[in-house]
Amino acid sequence: MTDTLLELKQVSAGYGEVKVLQNVSLTVRRGSITALIGANGAGKTTLMRVVSGLIPVSAGALGFDGTDITRAPSSVRVERGISLVPEGRLIFPEFSVEENLKIGAYIKRVRDRQGELTKQMLGLFPRLEERRGQAGQTLSGGEQQMLAIARGLMAEPRLLLLDEPSLGLAPQVVAQVFDKIQEVRAKGVTVFIVEQDVRSTLSFADYAYVMENGTLQMEGSAESVRENPKVKESYLGL
């Protein structure tokens, strides 16, 4: 078993004739928190959709835990252990917290354990326990984000993809969400996170990539990326 859980090799992808990603190569190490940072429109969300199987690649290859998944549909990727928490949360607003969670355990591998997994998620996110019967639309933004993460975890992923989990949240709520992400990693889940809150993300990530215009411009330990003069100027305002 190698340290590499996810590997992209020279991946290009986009929307029809619009090319967004160009020759992207990266790895996500097993048990790590790996961050992808960059400006709006850089291609970060597209990359997350490619990894989850929502967008096909036009060139290159993807490997997950040593298996080629380049042409695997998204349903197969979820079964193998890849779970996406999309930008904007996208919970089911009229469904209760508990119903939203159970939807996350729809795949065959975990379907028979919905009750057990729901109990685990309510233990990990106590605020959700307090609101388990409430409709998703009645939750605060932070609670909805925790619900979205918990729903993603219901599939018992080995790789959790997080796309802008801090979007639209107050700073104190962002801190709570980031604390939960670190708890998730401590439980053995590898995390690949896209974030615009660069300062906070680089404080707890292990490794980081910087994307500009659909290509990777920089990579290294989160600390080295945080201390890079260009990153300080462009993303940290220093």
N, C-alpha and C positions, 0 to 999 in steps of 0.2 A: 504494500500500500504506500503510495507516494503522498507527499504533503499537499499536492495540488488537487483541489476538488473540482474547480471550474477552469477551463482553458479556452480562450478564443484565439484563433490563428488567422490573421489577415482577413478579418471579417469586414465585408461591405454590405450595406443594406439601406433601404429607404422606402419611399412611398411612390410606387409607379416609377416614373422616369426621374423623380427627385431623389438624388443620392444624398443620404445624410451621413452614414458612417463610411469611412474609407480606410481599409486596411488596418483595422483595429486588432491588436494582439495584447492580451492580458491574461493574468492568472489570479485566481482567488485561492488562498491557502486554506486547507481544512482547519476549522476552529478559529479562524481569524475574523476580525471586522475590517473589511476593505472598503474604502471610500472612493467615490467618483465625484469630482467637483468640476465646476465650470459654469460659465455664464448661461443665461437663458438662450435656448436655441442651439446649444453646443452639440446636442445629440445624445444627451444622457438618458432621457426617457426612452428614446428609440433603442438604445443599447439594452435597457432593461426589458423592453418588449421583445427584442431579439432573443435574449437569454431565456425568457419564459415561453417562447414559441409563438407569440402573437404576431410577429412580423418575420417573414422568411428572409434568409440571407441571399444575396445575389452572388456572393463569392466568399470563399474562406470556409472555416470549419469550427464547430463547437464540440468540446468534449466535457463530459461530466463524470467524475469518478472513474476515469479511464475508458468510458464508453462514448462512442461518437453519437451525438444527438442532433447533428446538423439538420436532418430532415424529420426529426421526431416531432409529432404534434404536441401542442401544449398539454393535452390530457395525459400523454405518456410522461412528459417531464414532471408533472405534478406527482404521478404515481412513483416516479423514481426519486423524488425528494426535492423538487424545486418549487418554491411557493412565492408568488408575487403579491406584495401589498402596494397597490397602484397609487399614483399621485391623485389627490383629491378624495381618498379613502373609499368612496363608492360602496358604502354599506347600503343595505336595504332599509330605507327610512321608515317604512310602515311595519316592518318586522321587529319583534322584540329582540333584546340583546341575546337572549338564549337561542332564539330562532336563527339569528345572524350567525352565531357561533356554529350551530349544527350544520348550516349550509357549507361551512368550511370543511366539514368532514364528509363530503359527498363521495370521495373516491373509494374504490373497493378496499384498498389496503387498510383503511381506518373506519369504514362505515359502521362496523359492528361495535365500535367503541366510542360512539358519540357522547354518551352520558359520562363516561370516565374522562374523556378529553375535555368536555365542557367543565367538569369539576376542577380539572387542573388549571384551565384558563381563568376561571373565576378566582382560584387561589392566587394565581400570578398577578391578576388585576383586580384587587379588592373593590375598587370603585364599580366595576362591572357587576360584581356580586350584589352590591347594593341596588343596582338598577336592572337586574336580570329580566324583569317582566316589563320594563319600559320599552316603548318604541324607539328605534334608533334615532329618529328625527328629534326626539326630546332631549338627547344627550348634548352636552357641551362639545365644542370642537375637540378638546383634548380627550374627552371620553370616547368620542367617535373614532379618533385616531388609535386609541388603545384597543377599541373593539376591532378595528381593521387589522391591527397587528395580531390580536388574539385569534381572529378568524383565519388569518394566514397560517398561524401555528397549529390550528386544528388538524391540518393535513400531516402533522409531524414531519416537517421538512428537514432535510439536512442542510439546505441552502435557502435562506430567507432573503428575498430581494425587497428592499425598501426604497420607494421612490418618493422623495421629498416628505418624509414623515412630519417635519416641523412646519409645513406650509400653513400659514394663517393662524398659528397658535401664539399665545402670549408667551413671553420669555420664561416665566416660572413654570408654565405647562410644558414647554419644550424641554426644560431640564428634567421633568418627570418622565417624559417619553424617552429621552436619551438614557436615563437611568434604567428603564425597563429593557431597552435594547441591549444594554450591557448584561442585565440579568439573563436575557435570552441566550446570549453567547456563553455565559457561565454554565448554562444547562447543556451545552454541547452543540448548539446550532451555529453554523457558519453564517455570517451576515455580510451582504454586499449592499451598500447604501449609497444612494444619490442624495446629495444635500447641498443647499445654498447657504446654510448656516455653517460656513467653512471653519470659523474659529472653534466652535464647539465640537464639530465632528472630528477635526484633526486632533482634538484633545483626548479622544478615547479610541479612535481607530488605530489599527496596527500598521496599515499600509494605505497608500493613496495614489490615485491617478488623476491627472488634470487633463480635461478634454477641451479642445477649442476647434470649432468648425468641423466636427465629425472626426477629428483625429486626436490621438493622445500626444500631448506635448511634453509631459513630465510624469515621472513616477518615482517612488521611493518610500522609505518609512514615513509614517504620518508626521513624525517630528521633523525630519529633514525637509519635507514639503512645506510644512508650516514655517520653517525658518528661511525658505528660499526668498530672496529679495523680490522676485517677480510676483510670487504669490502674496507676499506681504503688501505689495503695492496694489495689485489688481483685486484681491479678494478680502484682505484684512484691513485695508485703509490705513496702513502704516507707512 
